[in-house]
């Protein structure tokens, strides 16, 4: 009975379009996470300036740098790959 009602499913369009859409979605998520980390780094730097804490300031700058790198991951990979 299960083989009687089987229909063939055909993928519509180019499969590379699907892969490109998935890649765009994943890099969008990575960019959003990078922006959140970037904002957190800015907040840490602001709090360290208020409390005069050099270790928190160093952590804030490291978080800020990491957020920038994560935010621009796609552009960095494109630059490296050529």
PDB file of N, CA, C and O in Angstrom, chain B, residues numbered from 101:
ATOM      1  N   UNK B 101       0.824  -1.187   0.000  1.00  0.00           N
ATOM      2  CA  UNK B 101       0.000   0.000   0.000  1.00  0.00           C
ATOM      3  C   UNK B 101       0.874   1.259   0.000  1.00  0.00           C
ATOM      4  O   UNK B 101       0.516   2.265  -0.614  1.00  0.00           O
ATOM      5  N   UNK B 102       2.023   1.201   0.692  1.00  0.00           N
ATOM      6  CA  UNK B 102       2.903   2.351   0.769  1.00  0.00           C
ATOM      7  C   UNK B 102       3.575   2.660  -0.554  1.00  0.00           C
ATOM      8  O   UNK B 102       3.915   3.814  -0.816  1.00  0.00           O
ATOM      9  N   UNK B 103       3.773   1.651  -1.395  1.00  0.00           N
ATOM     10  CA  UNK B 103       4.441   1.896  -2.668  1.00  0.00           C
ATOM     11  C   UNK B 103       3.482   2.365  -3.748  1.00  0.00           C
ATOM     12  O   UNK B 103       3.925   2.843  -4.793  1.00  0.00           O
ATOM     13  N   UNK B 104       2.202   2.243  -3.528  1.00  0.00           N
ATOM     14  CA  UNK B 104       1.217   2.658  -4.526  1.00  0.00           C
ATOM     15  C   UNK B 104       1.116   4.178  -4.584  1.00  0.00           C
ATOM     16  O   UNK B 104       0.997   4.752  -5.667  1.00  0.00           O
ATOM     17  N   UNK B 105       1.164   4.826  -3.435  1.00  0.00           N
ATOM     18  CA  UNK B 105       0.962   6.278  -3.366  1.00  0.00           C
ATOM     19  C   UNK B 105       2.268   7.069  -3.319  1.00  0.00           C
ATOM     20  O   UNK B 105       2.279   8.225  -2.894  1.00  0.00           O
ATOM     21  N   UNK B 106       3.355   6.457  -3.749  1.00  0.00           N
ATOM     22  CA  UNK B 106       4.641   7.134  -3.738  1.00  0.00           C
ATOM     23  C   UNK B 106       4.741   8.040  -4.957  1.00  0.00           C
ATOM     24  O   UNK B 106       4.457   7.625  -6.081  1.00  0.00           O
ATOM     25  N   UNK B 107       5.150   9.288  -4.718  1.00  0.00           N
ATOM     26  CA  UNK B 107       5.365  10.197  -5.832  1.00  0.00           C
ATOM     27  C   UNK B 107       6.809  10.686  -5.775  1.00  0.00           C
ATOM     28  O   UNK B 107       7.393  10.818  -4.700  1.00  0.00           O
ATOM     29  N   UNK B 108       7.359  10.947  -6.927  1.00  0.00           N
ATOM     30  CA  UNK B 108       8.735  11.403  -7.006  1.00  0.00           C
ATOM     31  C   UNK B 108       8.785  12.893  -6.720  1.00  0.00           C
ATOM     32  O   UNK B 108       8.007  13.671  -7.272  1.00  0.00           O
ATOM     33  N   UNK B 109       9.708  13.281  -5.854  1.00  0.00           N
ATOM     34  CA  UNK B 109       9.879  14.699  -5.524  1.00  0.00           C
ATOM     35  C   UNK B 109      11.079  15.229  -6.300  1.00  0.00           C
ATOM     36  O   UNK B 109      12.182  14.693  -6.190  1.00  0.00           O
ATOM     37  N   UNK B 110      10.865  16.262  -7.069  1.00  0.00           N
ATOM     38  CA  UNK B 110      11.939  16.877  -7.846  1.00  0.00           C
ATOM     39  C   UNK B 110      12.306  18.216  -7.210  1.00  0.00           C
ATOM     40  O   UNK B 110      11.439  19.001  -6.825  1.00  0.00           O
ATOM     41  N   UNK B 111      13.591  18.448  -7.112  1.00  0.00           N
ATOM     42  CA  UNK B 111      14.046  19.735  -6.589  1.00  0.00           C
ATOM     43  C   UNK B 111      13.852  20.786  -7.667  1.00  0.00           C
ATOM     44  O   UNK B 111      14.201  20.591  -8.831  1.00  0.00           O
ATOM     45  N   UNK B 112      13.294  21.891  -7.247  1.00  0.00           N
ATOM     46  CA  UNK B 112      13.026  22.943  -8.211  1.00  0.00           C
ATOM     47  C   UNK B 112      14.184  23.937  -8.212  1.00  0.00           C
ATOM     48  O   UNK B 112      14.611  24.402  -7.155  1.00  0.00           O
ATOM     49  N   UNK B 113      14.675  24.251  -9.367  1.00  0.00           N
ATOM     50  CA  UNK B 113      15.741  25.239  -9.490  1.00  0.00           C
ATOM     51  C   UNK B 113      17.120  24.628  -9.358  1.00  0.00           C
ATOM     52  O   UNK B 113      17.294  23.409  -9.342  1.00  0.00           O
ATOM     53  N   UNK B 114      18.075  25.505  -9.266  1.00  0.00           N
ATOM     54  CA  UNK B 114      19.477  25.117  -9.181  1.00  0.00           C
ATOM     55  C   UNK B 114      19.829  24.752  -7.746  1.00  0.00           C
ATOM     56  O   UNK B 114      19.478  25.494  -6.829  1.00  0.00           O
ATOM     57  N   UNK B 115      20.515  23.624  -7.520  1.00  0.00           N
ATOM     58  CA  UNK B 115      20.886  23.269  -6.146  1.00  0.00           C
ATOM     59  C   UNK B 115      21.897  24.241  -5.531  1.00  0.00           C
ATOM     60  O   UNK B 115      21.953  24.382  -4.309  1.00  0.00           O
ATOM     61  N   UNK B 116      22.687  24.905  -6.359  1.00  0.00           N
ATOM     62  CA  UNK B 116      23.635  25.883  -5.830  1.00  0.00           C
ATOM     63  C   UNK B 116      22.925  27.093  -5.232  1.00  0.00           C
ATOM     64  O   UNK B 116      23.455  27.737  -4.327  1.00  0.00           O
ATOM     65  N   UNK B 117      21.732  27.405  -5.730  1.00  0.00           N
ATOM     66  CA  UNK B 117      20.948  28.499  -5.159  1.00  0.00           C
ATOM     67  C   UNK B 117      20.573  28.180  -3.718  1.00  0.00           C
ATOM     68  O   UNK B 117      20.626  29.051  -2.850  1.00  0.00           O
ATOM     69  N   UNK B 118      20.197  26.937  -3.469  1.00  0.00           N
ATOM     70  CA  UNK B 118      19.845  26.514  -2.116  1.00  0.00           C
ATOM     71  C   UNK B 118      21.056  26.600  -1.195  1.00  0.00           C
ATOM     72  O   UNK B 118      20.950  27.069  -0.062  1.00  0.00           O
ATOM     73  N   UNK B 119      22.200  26.151  -1.681  1.00  0.00           N
ATOM     74  CA  UNK B 119      23.419  26.202  -0.876  1.00  0.00           C
ATOM     75  C   UNK B 119      23.818  27.650  -0.602  1.00  0.00           C
ATOM     76  O   UNK B 119      24.229  27.974   0.512  1.00  0.00           O
ATOM     77  N   UNK B 120      23.703  28.517  -1.595  1.00  0.00           N
ATOM     78  CA  UNK B 120      24.022  29.933  -1.396  1.00  0.00           C
ATOM     79  C   UNK B 120      23.079  30.591  -0.407  1.00  0.00           C
ATOM     80  O   UNK B 120      23.501  31.419   0.400  1.00  0.00           O
ATOM     81  N   UNK B 121      21.794  30.226  -0.464  1.00  0.00           N
ATOM     82  CA  UNK B 121      20.832  30.767   0.497  1.00  0.00           C
ATOM     83  C   UNK B 121      21.154  30.310   1.911  1.00  0.00           C
ATOM     84  O   UNK B 121      21.056  31.091   2.858  1.00  0.00           O
ATOM     85  N   UNK B 122      21.540  29.038   2.056  1.00  0.00           N
ATOM     86  CA  UNK B 122      21.919  28.518   3.371  1.00  0.00           C
ATOM     87  C   UNK B 122      23.177  29.219   3.878  1.00  0.00           C
ATOM     88  O   UNK B 122      23.266  29.560   5.057  1.00  0.00           O
ATOM     89  N   UNK B 123      24.132  29.431   3.007  1.00  0.00           N
ATOM     90  CA  UNK B 123      25.360  30.127   3.374  1.00  0.00           C
ATOM     91  C   UNK B 123      25.055  31.561   3.819  1.00  0.00           C
ATOM     92  O   UNK B 123      25.606  32.037   4.811  1.00  0.00           O
ATOM     93  N   UNK B 124      24.188  32.234   3.092  1.00  0.00           N
ATOM     94  CA  UNK B 124      23.802  33.596   3.457  1.00  0.00           C
ATOM     95  C   UNK B 124      23.125  33.622   4.825  1.00  0.00           C
ATOM     96  O   UNK B 124      23.378  34.520   5.628  1.00  0.00           O
ATOM     97  N   UNK B 125      22.266  32.639   5.092  1.00  0.00           N
ATOM     98  CA  UNK B 125      21.569  32.552   6.372  1.00  0.00           C
ATOM     99  C   UNK B 125      22.554  32.317   7.521  1.00  0.00           C
ATOM    100  O   UNK B 125      22.466  32.966   8.564  1.00  0.00           O
ATOM    101  N   UNK B 126      23.487  31.388   7.324  1.00  0.00           N
ATOM    102  CA  UNK B 126      24.454  31.077   8.376  1.00  0.00           C
ATOM    103  C   UNK B 126      25.365  32.270   8.648  1.00  0.00           C
ATOM    104  O   UNK B 126      25.630  32.594   9.806  1.00  0.00           O
ATOM    105  N   UNK B 127      25.848  32.930   7.585  1.00  0.00           N
ATOM    106  CA  UNK B 127      26.693  34.097   7.806  1.00  0.00           C
ATOM    107  C   UNK B 127      25.905  35.248   8.427  1.00  0.00           C
ATOM    108  O   UNK B 127      26.483  36.069   9.139  1.00  0.00           O
ATOM    109  N   UNK B 128      24.607  35.324   8.175  1.00  0.00           N
ATOM    110  CA  UNK B 128      23.765  36.320   8.843  1.00  0.00           C
ATOM    111  C   UNK B 128      23.680  36.062  10.341  1.00  0.00           C
ATOM    112  O   UNK B 128      23.731  36.993  11.145  1.00  0.00           O
ATOM    113  N   UNK B 129      23.548  34.779  10.713  1.00  0.00           N
ATOM    114  CA  UNK B 129      23.529  34.429  12.137  1.00  0.00           C
ATOM    115  C   UNK B 129      24.867  34.749  12.796  1.00  0.00           C
ATOM    116  O   UNK B 129      24.910  35.274  13.909  1.00  0.00           O
ATOM    117  N   UNK B 130      25.964  34.427  12.098  1.00  0.00           N
ATOM    118  CA  UNK B 130      27.292  34.715  12.639  1.00  0.00           C
ATOM    119  C   UNK B 130      27.471  36.222  12.820  1.00  0.00           C
ATOM    120  O   UNK B 130      28.027  36.668  13.823  1.00  0.00           O
ATOM    121  N   UNK B 131      26.996  37.007  11.843  1.00  0.00           N
ATOM    122  CA  UNK B 131      27.096  38.469  11.945  1.00  0.00           C
ATOM    123  C   UNK B 131      26.287  38.991  13.132  1.00  0.00           C
ATOM    124  O   UNK B 131      26.727  39.908  13.826  1.00  0.00           O
ATOM    125  N   UNK B 132      25.107  38.414  13.369  1.00  0.00           N
ATOM    126  CA  UNK B 132      24.285  38.856  14.507  1.00  0.00           C
ATOM    127  C   UNK B 132      24.974  38.550  15.830  1.00  0.00           C
ATOM    128  O   UNK B 132      24.954  39.374  16.744  1.00  0.00           O
ATOM    129  N   UNK B 133      25.584  37.371  15.940  1.00  0.00           N
ATOM    130  CA  UNK B 133      26.315  37.019  17.163  1.00  0.00           C
ATOM    131  C   UNK B 133      27.503  37.955  17.348  1.00  0.00           C
ATOM    132  O   UNK B 133      27.788  38.390  18.464  1.00  0.00           O
ATOM    133  N   UNK B 134      28.194  38.263  16.255  1.00  0.00           N
ATOM    134  CA  UNK B 134      29.325  39.192  16.328  1.00  0.00           C
ATOM    135  C   UNK B 134      28.906  40.569  16.786  1.00  0.00           C
ATOM    136  O   UNK B 134      29.621  41.214  17.553  1.00  0.00           O
ATOM    137  N   UNK B 135      27.744  41.032  16.322  1.00  0.00           N
ATOM    138  CA  UNK B 135      27.258  42.354  16.742  1.00  0.00           C
ATOM    139  C   UNK B 135      26.913  42.368  18.233  1.00  0.00           C
ATOM    140  O   UNK B 135      27.135  43.369  18.914  1.00  0.00           O
ATOM    141  N   UNK B 136      26.373  41.265  18.736  1.00  0.00           N
ATOM    142  CA  UNK B 136      26.066  41.180  20.167  1.00  0.00           C
ATOM    143  C   UNK B 136      27.360  41.222  20.982  1.00  0.00           C
ATOM    144  O   UNK B 136      27.442  41.927  21.988  1.00  0.00           O
ATOM    145  N   UNK B 137      28.365  40.467  20.545  1.00  0.00           N
ATOM    146  CA  UNK B 137      29.651  40.472  21.248  1.00  0.00           C
ATOM    147  C   UNK B 137      30.303  41.846  21.156  1.00  0.00           C
ATOM    148  O   UNK B 137      30.902  42.316  22.123  1.00  0.00           O
ATOM    149  N   UNK B 138      30.192  42.483  20.011  1.00  0.00           N
ATOM    150  CA  UNK B 138      30.732  43.828  19.827  1.00  0.00           C
ATOM    151  C   UNK B 138      30.087  44.814  20.800  1.00  0.00           C
ATOM    152  O   UNK B 138      30.779  45.620  21.423  1.00  0.00           O
ATOM    153  N   UNK B 139      28.784  44.750  20.926  1.00  0.00           N
ATOM    154  CA  UNK B 139      28.077  45.617  21.878  1.00  0.00           C
ATOM    155  C   UNK B 139      28.486  45.345  23.312  1.00  0.00           C
ATOM    156  O   UNK B 139      28.637  46.270  24.109  1.00  0.00           O
ATOM    157  N   UNK B 140      28.666  44.054  23.643  1.00  0.00           N
ATOM    158  CA  UNK B 140      29.093  43.698  24.992  1.00  0.00           C
ATOM    159  C   UNK B 140      30.493  44.236  25.270  1.00  0.00           C
ATOM    160  O   UNK B 140      30.771  44.674  26.387  1.00  0.00           O
ATOM    161  N   UNK B 141      31.371  44.210  24.283  1.00  0.00           N
ATOM    162  CA  UNK B 141      32.715  44.758  24.451  1.00  0.00           C
ATOM    163  C   UNK B 141      32.685  46.248  24.703  1.00  0.00           C
ATOM    164  O   UNK B 141      33.439  46.755  25.533  1.00  0.00           O
ATOM    165  N   UNK B 142      31.816  46.956  23.992  1.00  0.00           N
ATOM    166  CA  UNK B 142      31.690  48.407  24.193  1.00  0.00           C
ATOM    167  C   UNK B 142      31.191  48.706  25.604  1.00  0.00           C
ATOM    168  O   UNK B 142      31.669  49.639  26.250  1.00  0.00           O
ATOM    169  N   UNK B 143      30.232  47.915  26.081  1.00  0.00           N
ATOM    170  CA  UNK B 143      29.722  48.105  27.445  1.00  0.00           C
ATOM    171  C   UNK B 143      30.820  47.844  28.468  1.00  0.00           C
ATOM    172  O   UNK B 143      30.946  48.575  29.450  1.00  0.00           O
ATOM    173  N   UNK B 144      31.622  46.792  28.235  1.00  0.00           N
ATOM    174  CA  UNK B 144      32.717  46.495  29.163  1.00  0.00           C
ATOM    175  C   UNK B 144      33.740  47.622  29.205  1.00  0.00           C
ATOM    176  O   UNK B 144      34.228  47.976  30.278  1.00  0.00           O
ATOM    177  N   UNK B 145      34.064  48.180  28.065  1.00  0.00           N
ATOM    178  CA  UNK B 145      35.026  49.290  28.030  1.00  0.00           C
ATOM    179  C   UNK B 145      34.452  50.498  28.769  1.00  0.00           C
ATOM    180  O   UNK B 145      35.159  51.159  29.529  1.00  0.00           O
ATOM    181  N   UNK B 146      33.174  50.782  28.544  1.00  0.00           N
ATOM    182  CA  UNK B 146      32.542  51.903  29.246  1.00  0.00           C
ATOM    183  C   UNK B 146      32.525  51.714  30.747  1.00  0.00           C
ATOM    184  O   UNK B 146      32.785  52.658  31.494  1.00  0.00           O
ATOM    185  N   UNK B 147      32.222  50.502  31.204  1.00  0.00           N
ATOM    186  CA  UNK B 147      32.214  50.246  32.644  1.00  0.00           C
ATOM    187  C   UNK B 147      33.620  50.316  33.225  1.00  0.00           C
ATOM    188  O   UNK B 147      33.804  50.761  34.358  1.00  0.00           O
ATOM    189  N   UNK B 148      34.614  49.878  32.454  1.00  0.00           N
ATOM    190  CA  UNK B 148      35.989  49.926  32.972  1.00  0.00           C
ATOM    191  C   UNK B 148      36.490  51.364  33.071  1.00  0.00           C
ATOM    192  O   UNK B 148      37.269  51.682  33.969  1.00  0.00           O
ATOM    193  N   UNK B 149      36.059  52.231  32.170  1.00  0.00           N
ATOM    194  CA  UNK B 149      36.450  53.640  32.251  1.00  0.00           C
ATOM    195  C   UNK B 149      35.816  54.309  33.469  1.00  0.00           C
ATOM    196  O   UNK B 149      36.403  55.200  34.083  1.00  0.00           O
ATOM    197  N   UNK B 150      34.605  53.860  33.805  1.00  0.00           N
ATOM    198  CA  UNK B 150      33.918  54.433  34.958  1.00  0.00           C
ATOM    199  C   UNK B 150      34.550  53.960  36.265  1.00  0.00           C
ATOM    200  O   UNK B 150      34.669  54.735  37.213  1.00  0.00           O
ATOM    201  N   UNK B 151      34.956  52.694  36.318  1.00  0.00           N
ATOM    202  CA  UNK B 151      35.485  52.141  37.566  1.00  0.00           C
ATOM    203  C   UNK B 151      37.013  52.169  37.636  1.00  0.00           C
ATOM    204  O   UNK B 151      37.584  51.766  38.649  1.00  0.00           O
ATOM    205  N   UNK B 152      37.682  52.635  36.582  1.00  0.00           N
ATOM    206  CA  UNK B 152      39.149  52.717  36.533  1.00  0.00           C
ATOM    207  C   UNK B 152      39.797  51.349  36.762  1.00  0.00           C
ATOM    208  O   UNK B 152      40.766  51.232  37.512  1.00  0.00           O
ATOM    209  N   UNK B 153      39.253  50.317  36.110  1.00  0.00           N
ATOM    210  CA  UNK B 153      39.763  48.949  36.257  1.00  0.00           C
ATOM    211  C   UNK B 153      40.516  48.552  34.985  1.00  0.00           C
ATOM    212  O   UNK B 153      39.890  48.301  33.956  1.00  0.00           O
ATOM    213  N   UNK B 154      41.853  48.493  35.039  1.00  0.00           N
ATOM    214  CA  UNK B 154      42.611  48.200  33.821  1.00  0.00           C
ATOM    215  C   UNK B 154      42.403  46.779  33.282  1.00  0.00           C
ATOM    216  O   UNK B 154      42.443  46.579  32.068  1.00  0.00           O
ATOM    217  N   UNK B 155      42.184  45.795  34.154  1.00  0.00           N
ATOM    218  CA  UNK B 155      41.991  44.426  33.655  1.00  0.00           C
ATOM    219  C   UNK B 155      40.651  44.299  32.927  1.00  0.00           C
ATOM    220  O   UNK B 155      40.558  43.601  31.917  1.00  0.00           O
ATOM    221  N   UNK B 156      39.616  44.969  33.436  1.00  0.00           N
ATOM    222  CA  UNK B 156      38.326  44.954  32.757  1.00  0.00           C
ATOM    223  C   UNK B 156      38.417  45.703  31.428  1.00  0.00           C
ATOM    224  O   UNK B 156      37.755  45.327  30.461  1.00  0.00           O
ATOM    225  N   UNK B 157      39.227  46.750  31.373  1.00  0.00           N
ATOM    226  CA  UNK B 157      39.425  47.504  30.141  1.00  0.00           C
ATOM    227  C   UNK B 157      40.118  46.630  29.094  1.00  0.00           C
ATOM    228  O   UNK B 157      39.753  46.657  27.919  1.00  0.00           O
ATOM    229  N   UNK B 158      41.116  45.857  29.522  1.00  0.00           N
ATOM    230  CA  UNK B 158      41.808  44.958  28.591  1.00  0.00           C
ATOM    231  C   UNK B 158      40.850  43.880  28.076  1.00  0.00           C
ATOM    232  O   UNK B 158      40.852  43.561  26.887  1.00  0.00           O
ATOM    233  N   UNK B 159      40.039  43.326  28.966  1.00  0.00           N
ATOM    234  CA  UNK B 159      39.039  42.334  28.540  1.00  0.00           C
ATOM    235  C   UNK B 159      38.016  42.952  27.600  1.00  0.00           C
ATOM    236  O   UNK B 159      37.564  42.306  26.655  1.00  0.00           O
ATOM    237  N   UNK B 160      37.655  44.195  27.856  1.00  0.00           N
ATOM    238  CA  UNK B 160      36.710  44.887  26.980  1.00  0.00           C
ATOM    239  C   UNK B 160      37.267  45.083  25.582  1.00  0.00           C
ATOM    240  O   UNK B 160      36.562  44.877  24.594  1.00  0.00           O
ATOM    241  N   UNK B 161      38.539  45.484  25.495  1.00  0.00           N
ATOM    242  CA  UNK B 161      39.147  45.659  24.176  1.00  0.00           C
ATOM    243  C   UNK B 161      39.302  44.328  23.447  1.00  0.00           C
ATOM    244  O   UNK B 161      39.128  44.270  22.230  1.00  0.00           O
ATOM    245  N   UNK B 162      39.626  43.257  24.175  1.00  0.00           N
ATOM    246  CA  UNK B 162      39.716  41.936  23.547  1.00  0.00           C
ATOM    247  C   UNK B 162      38.344  41.473  23.051  1.00  0.00           C
ATOM    248  O   UNK B 162      38.233  40.905  21.965  1.00  0.00           O
ATOM    249  N   UNK B 163      37.310  41.714  23.841  1.00  0.00           N
ATOM    250  CA  UNK B 163      35.957  41.358  23.425  1.00  0.00           C
ATOM    251  C   UNK B 163      35.527  42.180  22.222  1.00  0.00           C
ATOM    252  O   UNK B 163      34.883  41.663  21.309  1.00  0.00           O
ATOM    253  N   UNK B 164      35.879  43.454  22.220  1.00  0.00           N
ATOM    254  CA  UNK B 164      35.567  44.328  21.091  1.00  0.00           C
ATOM    255  C   UNK B 164      36.261  43.830  19.821  1.00  0.00           C
ATOM    256  O   UNK B 164      35.642  43.763  18.759  1.00  0.00           O
ATOM    257  N   UNK B 165      37.541  43.483  19.930  1.00  0.00           N
ATOM    258  CA  UNK B 165      38.274  42.985  18.769  1.00  0.00           C
ATOM    259  C   UNK B 165      37.689  41.665  18.271  1.00  0.00           C
ATOM    260  O   UNK B 165      37.558  41.456  17.065  1.00  0.00           O
ATOM    261  N   UNK B 166      37.341  40.781  19.193  1.00  0.00           N
ATOM    262  CA  UNK B 166      36.720  39.518  18.801  1.00  0.00           C
ATOM    263  C   UNK B 166      35.382  39.732  18.124  1.00  0.00           C
ATOM    264  O   UNK B 166      35.059  39.043  17.156  1.00  0.00           O
ATOM    265  N   UNK B 167      34.601  40.677  18.620  1.00  0.00           N
ATOM    266  CA  UNK B 167      33.317  40.988  17.997  1.00  0.00           C
ATOM    267  C   UNK B 167      33.474  41.528  16.590  1.00  0.00           C
ATOM    268  O   UNK B 167      32.689  41.192  15.703  1.00  0.00           O
ATOM    269  N   UNK B 168      34.488  42.366  16.376  1.00  0.00           N
ATOM    270  CA  UNK B 168      34.737  42.899  15.033  1.00  0.00           C
ATOM    271  C   UNK B 168      35.125  41.769  14.080  1.00  0.00           C
ATOM    272  O   UNK B 168      34.644  41.709  12.948  1.00  0.00           O
ATOM    273  N   UNK B 169      35.998  40.878  14.545  1.00  0.00           N
ATOM    274  CA  UNK B 169      36.421  39.754  13.698  1.00  0.00           C
ATOM    275  C   UNK B 169      35.240  38.839  13.373  1.00  0.00           C
ATOM    276  O   UNK B 169      35.081  38.416  12.227  1.00  0.00           O
ATOM    277  N   UNK B 170      34.420  38.534  14.361  1.00  0.00           N
ATOM    278  CA  UNK B 170      33.265  37.661  14.117  1.00  0.00           C
ATOM    279  C   UNK B 170      32.254  38.347  13.203  1.00  0.00           C
ATOM    280  O   UNK B 170      31.669  37.702  12.333  1.00  0.00           O
ATOM    281  N   UNK B 171      32.046  39.650  13.395  1.00  0.00           N
ATOM    282  CA  UNK B 171      31.087  40.376  12.565  1.00  0.00           C
ATOM    283  C   UNK B 171      31.483  40.368  11.097  1.00  0.00           C
ATOM    284  O   UNK B 171      30.629  40.232  10.221  1.00  0.00           O
ATOM    285  N   UNK B 172      32.763  40.513  10.829  1.00  0.00           N
ATOM    286  CA  UNK B 172      33.224  40.587   9.446  1.00  0.00           C
ATOM    287  C   UNK B 172      33.861  39.282   8.962  1.00  0.00           C
ATOM    288  O   UNK B 172      34.774  39.308   8.136  1.00  0.00           O
ATOM    289  N   UNK B 173      33.389  38.154   9.468  1.00  0.00           N
ATOM    290  CA  UNK B 173      33.935  36.852   9.088  1.00  0.00           C
ATOM    291  C   UNK B 173      33.797  36.585   7.600  1.00  0.00           C
ATOM    292  O   UNK B 173      34.749  36.130   6.965  1.00  0.00           O
ATOM    293  N   UNK B 174      32.645  36.856   7.038  1.00  0.00           N
ATOM    294  CA  UNK B 174      32.425  36.570   5.616  1.00  0.00           C
ATOM    295  C   UNK B 174      33.375  37.385   4.747  1.00  0.00           C
ATOM    296  O   UNK B 174      33.947  36.861   3.791  1.00  0.00           O
ATOM    297  N   UNK B 175      33.546  38.659   5.073  1.00  0.00           N
ATOM    298  CA  UNK B 175      34.441  39.507   4.297  1.00  0.00           C
ATOM    299  C   UNK B 175      35.892  39.070   4.442  1.00  0.00           C
ATOM    300  O   UNK B 175      36.660  39.121   3.481  1.00  0.00           O
ATOM    301  N   UNK B 176      36.267  38.641   5.646  1.00  0.00           N
ATOM    302  CA  UNK B 176      37.633  38.163   5.871  1.00  0.00           C
ATOM    303  C   UNK B 176      37.891  36.885   5.081  1.00  0.00           C
ATOM    304  O   UNK B 176      38.944  36.742   4.460  1.00  0.00           O
ATOM    305  N   UNK B 177      36.940  35.956   5.101  1.00  0.00           N
ATOM    306  CA  UNK B 177      37.098  34.720   4.351  1.00  0.00           C
ATOM    307  C   UNK B 177      37.137  34.975   2.855  1.00  0.00           C
ATOM    308  O   UNK B 177      37.891  34.318   2.138  1.00  0.00           O
ATOM    309  N   UNK B 178      36.335  35.920   2.370  1.00  0.00           N
ATOM    310  CA  UNK B 178      36.355  36.279   0.953  1.00  0.00           C
ATOM    311  C   UNK B 178      37.704  36.886   0.574  1.00  0.00           C
ATOM    312  O   UNK B 178      38.234  36.612  -0.503  1.00  0.00           O
ATOM    313  N   UNK B 179      38.259  37.713   1.467  1.00  0.00           N
ATOM    314  CA  UNK B 179      39.561  38.332   1.205  1.00  0.00           C
ATOM    315  C   UNK B 179      40.668  37.278   1.165  1.00  0.00           C
ATOM    316  O   UNK B 179      41.559  37.343   0.318  1.00  0.00           O
ATOM    317  N   UNK B 180      40.611  36.303   2.084  1.00  0.00           N
ATOM    318  CA  UNK B 180      41.628  35.258   2.133  1.00  0.00           C
ATOM    319  C   UNK B 180      41.523  34.331   0.929  1.00  0.00           C
ATOM    320  O   UNK B 180      42.528  33.999   0.301  1.00  0.00           O
ATOM    321  N   UNK B 181      40.292  33.915   0.609  1.00  0.00           N
ATOM    322  CA  UNK B 181      40.085  32.960  -0.495  1.00  0.00           C
ATOM    323  C   UNK B 181      40.319  33.588  -1.859  1.00  0.00           C
ATOM    324  O   UNK B 181      40.672  32.899  -2.816  1.00  0.00           O
ATOM    325  N   UNK B 182      40.127  34.866  -1.943  1.00  0.00           N
ATOM    326  CA  UNK B 182      40.376  35.558  -3.217  1.00  0.00           C
ATOM    327  C   UNK B 182      39.245  35.589  -4.082  1.00  0.00           C
ATOM    328  O   UNK B 182      39.323  36.139  -5.180  1.00  0.00           O
TER     329      UNK B 182
END
